Amino acid sequence: MSTGLGVVGATVSRGSPVTLADTTPIARLTEESEVVVVPAASPYRDVRALLDGWRTAPGRTVVGGGSTVGGPDHLATMLLAEGSGTAPPSVRYRSYDGGGPLLAALLRGEVTFAVSGFGEFADQVGSGDLRVLAVTSRDRVPGLGVPTLRESGVDVEFSNWRGLVAPPGLSDDARAELGRAVAEMRATPEWQRTLQANGWDDAYLPGPEFARFTAAETTRVGHILGELGLG
């Protein structure tokens, strides 16, 4: 199964009795910055102006994301709200079933701005239909030319990640075989082109380290949702 931060958030927010700890971790593969994006016709030209407007009138500001409560887009939105002085409970967050519906809603003007992975919007940003105001990563995204939130005065750093897990109870030989398959895939030029095309960073962790990472992420997401009054 391909998994990521969204699965961690869903299991925590819904109190699921089954978590990633019940699977066999194979590898973490990628990390991806979230972006704050508006339609080309939006009056907001920089993220500070957008956040000032949001803080002043949260009831008139609708934020779109491609994940439900506890997912990466929702977590990034709520951390952005907290970091910029908008009370998280006042946020009008509208969840869409993935990047396609979110993109359509943004282009139709149903939401004021959206927070999601850059890969969801790359074509429309390239065509000029959308404008990226900021990235949530620690460093700027090469080739994008927009500031990080911290450069814009908001003390927030956030990234989504994705990896692979398998059913529980695998033999050592089966784990090793899957690990070799991932290593072979990562060495291909096709994988390198995929990383570049989607704005993903290589964030490889092998199975045992990936298991420790997902356990720490489960704890971290639980703390975030609890601190924001959303857990």
WOJO-V235546 format. One record per run of one state. SS is the DSSP state (a for helix, b for strand, c for the rest). FROM is the first residue (numbers start at 1). TO is the last residue. Records with the same first field share a line. If there is no record, write none. Layout:
SS = FROM-TO, FROM-TO
This chain:
c = 1-1, 14-19, 23-23, 40-46, 57-57, 61-61, 66-71, 85-87, 91-91, 96-98, 109-112, 121-121, 128-129, 136-147, 149-158, 167-171, 187-188, 199-199, 228-231
b = 2-4, 24-39, 62-65, 92-95, 113-117, 130-135, 148-148, 159-166, 200-206
a = 5-13, 20-22, 47-56, 58-60, 72-84, 88-90, 99-108, 118-120, 122-127, 172-186, 189-198, 207-227
